[in-house]
């Protein structure tokens, strides 16, 4: 597994042999929360959309915008 820590404390990770810049998962600093997924240089928003949906649900329940605790965990 290859990884690179970014200046904000998050990580990009990819299997050995993959191009880390075009194919990776972007993880939060806890290394468990998926922020985004990139395949062949294109972002897949599968995980991001899930986080957005959970954040919307959190806002509906609590009235607090974009405050879903913990994001989407692996």
ZAKEZA-741006 format. One line per field, with one value per residue: residue number from 1; residue in three letters; x, y, z of N, C-alpha, C, CB in turn. Coordinates in nm, 4 decimals. Glycine has a CB too. Example, Ala and Ser with C-alpha at 12.3 -4.5 7.8 and 13.67 -1.06 7.14 Angstrom:
BEGIN
num	1 2
residuo	ala ser
n_u	1.3190 1.2850
n_v	-0.5690 -0.2250
n_w	0.7800 0.7080
ca_u	1.2300 1.3670
ca_v	-0.4500 -0.1060
ca_w	0.7800 0.7140
c_u	1.3200 1.2900
c_v	-0.3300 0.0030
c_w	0.7800 0.7870
cb_u	1.1308 1.4084
cb_v	-0.4473 -0.0598
cb_w	0.9046 0.5725
# end
This chain:
BEGIN
num	1 2 3 4 5 6 7 8 9 10 11 12 13 14 15 16 17 18 19 20 21 22 23 24 25 26 27 28 29 30 31 32 33 34 35 36 37 38 39 40 41 42 43 44 45 46 47 48 49 50 51 52 53 54 55 56 57 58 59 60 61 62 63 64 65 66 67 68 69 70 71 72 73 74
residuo	unk unk unk unk unk unk unk unk unk unk unk unk unk unk unk unk unk unk unk unk unk unk unk unk unk unk unk unk unk unk unk unk unk unk unk unk unk unk unk unk unk unk unk unk unk unk unk unk unk unk unk unk unk unk unk unk unk unk unk unk unk unk unk unk unk unk unk unk unk unk unk unk unk unk
n_u	0.0858 0.0548 0.0981 0.0328 0.0763 -0.1089 -0.0865 -0.2950 -0.3302 -0.4759 -0.4920 -0.3823 -0.4347 -0.3378 -0.3314 -0.0243 0.1595 -0.0393 -0.1170 -0.0642 -0.1507 -0.3607 -0.5350 -0.6852 -0.7881 -0.9091 -0.8489 -0.9572 -0.7772 -0.8024 -0.7733 -0.9820 -1.2157 -1.3715 -1.3106 -1.3071 -1.2942 -1.0834 -1.0589 -0.8831 -0.8094 -1.0459 -1.2818 -1.4799 -1.7882 -1.9200 -1.8725 -1.8554 -2.1102 -2.2609 -2.1721 -2.2632 -2.5380 -2.5785 -2.5014 -2.7019 -2.9215 -2.8479 -2.8667 -3.1427 -3.2412 -3.1133 -3.0909 -2.8501 -2.6231 -2.4297 -2.2962 -2.2551 -2.1372 -1.8199 -1.8287 -1.8213 -1.7534 -1.5085
n_v	-0.1173 0.2192 0.5560 0.9049 1.1756 1.4680 1.8312 1.9182 1.7167 1.5027 1.2011 1.0494 0.7389 0.4328 0.1168 -0.0740 -0.0176 0.1226 0.4422 0.6943 0.9567 0.9609 0.7565 0.6905 0.6774 0.9385 1.0091 1.1152 1.2595 1.0673 0.8325 0.6668 0.7845 0.8398 1.0802 1.1367 0.9692 0.8723 0.7746 0.6766 0.9436 1.0802 1.2059 1.0031 1.0368 0.8721 0.8084 1.0663 1.1654 1.0077 1.1019 1.3640 1.3212 1.2097 1.4281 1.6073 1.4744 1.4863 1.7632 1.7965 1.6634 1.7820 2.0540 2.1721 2.2815 2.0904 1.9233 1.6530 1.4104 1.2625 1.1755 0.9561 0.6323 0.3801
n_w	0.0000 -0.0819 0.0312 0.0950 0.3049 0.3347 0.3589 0.5232 0.7006 0.6131 0.4083 0.1002 -0.0439 -0.2041 -0.3783 -0.4088 -0.7053 -0.8350 -0.9851 -0.7799 -0.8005 -0.9827 -0.9161 -0.6285 -0.2804 -0.0828 0.2378 0.5627 0.8414 1.0396 0.9109 0.8433 0.7592 0.4588 0.2234 -0.0502 -0.3728 -0.6288 -0.9629 -1.2445 -1.2854 -1.2547 -1.0293 -0.8255 -0.6893 -0.5208 -0.2454 -0.1425 -0.2032 -0.0337 0.2133 0.1926 0.1839 0.4389 0.5913 0.5204 0.6335 0.9030 0.9381 0.8980 1.1231 1.3478 1.2927 1.2535 1.0167 0.7892 0.9797 1.0249 1.2363 1.2138 0.9452 0.6592 0.7323 0.6708
ca_u	0.0000 0.1283 0.0189 0.0973 0.0041 -0.1213 -0.0583 -0.4066 -0.3345 -0.5458 -0.4055 -0.4274 -0.3831 -0.3644 -0.2567 0.1053 0.1506 -0.1360 -0.0701 -0.1197 -0.2116 -0.4832 -0.6194 -0.6639 -0.8883 -0.8669 -0.8972 -0.9362 -0.6603 -0.8239 -0.7457 -1.1010 -1.3240 -1.3490 -1.3480 -1.3373 -1.2375 -1.0435 -1.0290 -0.8406 -0.8046 -1.1795 -1.3373 -1.6063 -1.8496 -1.9995 -1.8570 -1.8870 -2.2549 -2.3104 -2.1440 -2.3527 -2.6719 -2.5783 -2.4967 -2.8369 -3.0055 -2.8069 -2.9246 -3.2873 -3.2693 -3.0611 -3.0936 -2.7129 -2.5789 -2.3010 -2.2323 -2.2624 -2.0130 -1.7429 -1.8276 -1.8525 -1.6435 -1.4830
ca_v	0.0000 0.3461 0.6665 1.0352 1.2635 1.6037 1.9357 1.9328 1.5989 1.3927 1.1112 0.9797 0.6024 0.3508 -0.0087 -0.0721 -0.0284 0.2202 0.5797 0.7594 1.0856 0.9457 0.6512 0.6860 0.7199 1.0512 0.9796 1.2162 1.2322 0.9464 0.7217 0.5827 0.8603 0.8604 1.2132 1.1228 0.8533 0.9143 0.6625 0.7228 1.0887 1.1363 1.1832 0.9325 1.0980 0.7719 0.8270 1.2045 1.1800 0.9462 1.1959 1.4775 1.2763 1.1972 1.5637 1.6634 1.4103 1.5456 1.8978 1.7812 1.6171 1.8710 2.1941 2.2194 2.2567 2.0252 1.8854 1.5094 1.3739 1.1465 1.1486 0.8198 0.5466 0.2534
ca_w	0.0000 -0.0831 0.0851 0.1080 0.3954 0.2829 0.4580 0.6161 0.7875 0.5463 0.3326 -0.0189 -0.0379 -0.3216 -0.3767 -0.4758 -0.8500 -0.8887 -0.9916 -0.6607 -0.8336 -1.0623 -0.8585 -0.4840 -0.1837 0.0005 0.3717 0.6664 0.9259 1.1198 0.8182 0.8313 0.6971 0.3164 0.1778 -0.1925 -0.4402 -0.7629 -1.0516 -1.3781 -1.2861 -1.2367 -0.8963 -0.8095 -0.5733 -0.4494 -0.1013 -0.1104 -0.2036 0.0891 0.3222 0.1743 0.2248 0.5844 0.6446 0.5044 0.7348 1.0304 0.9433 0.9166 1.2595 1.4520 1.2525 1.2355 0.8799 0.7607 1.1051 1.0524 1.3070 1.1725 0.8024 0.6131 0.7760 0.5997
c_u	0.0902 0.0374 0.1022 0.0129 0.0073 -0.1042 -0.1711 -0.4227 -0.4091 -0.4457 -0.4673 -0.3590 -0.4248 -0.2866 -0.1204 0.0849 0.0515 -0.0699 -0.1398 -0.1930 -0.3426 -0.5810 -0.5929 -0.7936 -0.8292 -0.9318 -0.8696 -0.8183 -0.6777 -0.7983 -0.8632 -1.2142 -1.2891 -1.3998 -1.3834 -1.2622 -1.2048 -1.0030 -0.9988 -0.8458 -0.9386 -1.2299 -1.4689 -1.6671 -1.9407 -1.9941 -1.8947 -2.0371 -2.3168 -2.2889 -2.2373 -2.4940 -2.6824 -2.5766 -2.6336 -2.9320 -2.9754 -2.8686 -3.0759 -3.3221 -3.2317 -3.0748 -2.9554 -2.6649 -2.4427 -2.2263 -2.2386 -2.1310 -1.9473 -1.7413 -1.8670 -1.7346 -1.6319 -1.5232
c_v	0.1233 0.4572 0.7932 1.1182 1.4047 1.7056 1.9555 1.8129 1.4816 1.3120 1.0764 0.8435 0.5267 0.2203 0.0091 -0.0905 0.0677 0.3570 0.6569 0.8898 1.0717 0.8435 0.6412 0.7107 0.8375 1.0301 1.0960 1.1739 1.1099 0.8185 0.6264 0.6532 0.8886 0.9989 1.2124 1.0031 0.8971 0.7912 0.7168 0.8748 1.1576 1.1049 1.1066 0.9876 1.0028 0.7968 0.9686 1.2281 1.1192 1.0403 1.3159 1.4415 1.2647 1.3350 1.6305 1.6058 1.4688 1.6836 1.8911 1.7476 1.7217 2.0197 2.2531 2.1831 2.1892 1.9816 1.7350 1.4637 1.2505 1.1173 1.0048 0.7306 0.4222 0.1368
c_w	0.0000 -0.0321 0.0889 0.2027 0.3389 0.3953 0.5586 0.7099 0.7269 0.4642 0.1988 -0.0170 -0.1633 -0.3083 -0.4437 -0.6256 -0.9137 -0.8956 -0.8800 -0.6935 -0.9116 -1.0055 -0.7092 -0.4073 -0.1081 0.1358 0.4656 0.7542 1.0154 1.0406 0.8009 0.7577 0.5519 0.2777 0.0299 -0.2481 -0.5816 -0.8430 -1.1901 -1.3906 -1.2669 -1.0964 -0.9059 -0.6822 -0.4991 -0.2992 -0.0607 -0.1078 -0.0789 0.2065 0.3146 0.2200 0.3764 0.6504 0.6341 0.6087 0.8727 1.0460 0.9655 1.0611 1.3634 1.4206 1.2332 1.0953 0.8756 0.8859 1.1304 1.1148 1.2467 1.0250 0.7719 0.6445 0.6899 0.6844
cb_u	-0.0975 0.1806 -0.0339 0.1140 0.0647 -0.2572 -0.0311 -0.5341 -0.3977 -0.6608 -0.3778 -0.3947 -0.4335 -0.3259 -0.3367 0.1988 0.1141 -0.2656 -0.0983 -0.0085 -0.1142 -0.4474 -0.5935 -0.5590 -0.9297 -0.9069 -0.8327 -1.0653 -0.6304 -0.9655 -0.6262 -1.1483 -1.3505 -1.4190 -1.2353 -1.3004 -1.3357 -0.9270 -1.1470 -0.9287 -0.7461 -1.2774 -1.3583 -1.5876 -1.9260 -1.9495 -1.7133 -1.8215 -2.3142 -2.2408 -1.9972 -2.3536 -2.7053 -2.4574 -2.3910 -2.8908 -2.9835 -2.6531 -2.8932 -3.3413 -3.1944 -2.9175 -3.1680 -2.6185 -2.5741 -2.2133 -2.2969 -2.2925 -2.0416 -1.7926 -1.6906 -1.8850 -1.6621 -1.3358
cb_v	0.0000 0.3792 0.6330 1.1064 1.2591 1.6228 2.0659 1.9536 1.6348 1.4462 0.9843 1.0607 0.5296 0.4260 -0.1201 -0.1822 -0.1667 0.2261 0.6440 0.7874 1.1689 0.9065 0.5144 0.7888 0.6030 1.1914 0.8518 1.2361 1.3523 0.9449 0.6442 0.5398 0.9925 0.7500 1.3121 1.2516 0.7299 1.0178 0.5609 0.6596 1.1338 1.0812 1.3167 0.7744 1.2193 0.6297 0.7963 1.2979 1.1160 0.8113 1.2423 1.5226 1.1413 1.1144 1.6468 1.6355 1.2572 1.5542 1.9749 1.6727 1.4874 1.8399 2.2744 2.1589 2.3867 2.1180 1.9592 1.4288 1.3491 1.0305 1.1781 0.8166 0.5071 0.2404
cb_w	0.1233 -0.2262 0.2258 -0.0310 0.5386 0.2134 0.3881 0.5388 0.9178 0.4557 0.4119 -0.1512 0.0893 -0.4531 -0.4469 -0.4192 -0.8865 -0.8009 -1.1325 -0.5609 -0.9136 -1.2026 -0.9278 -0.4431 -0.0863 -0.0626 0.4249 0.7524 1.0116 1.1743 0.8661 0.9686 0.7736 0.2321 0.2044 -0.2704 -0.4386 -0.7573 -1.0562 -1.4864 -1.4120 -1.3432 -0.8229 -0.8036 -0.6141 -0.4815 -0.0583 -0.2100 -0.3277 0.1149 0.3174 0.0269 0.1597 0.6311 0.5706 0.3625 0.7351 1.0399 0.8132 0.8237 1.2878 1.4760 1.3537 1.3433 0.8024 0.6810 1.2201 0.9224 1.4552 1.2408 0.7448 0.4602 0.9212 0.5604
# end
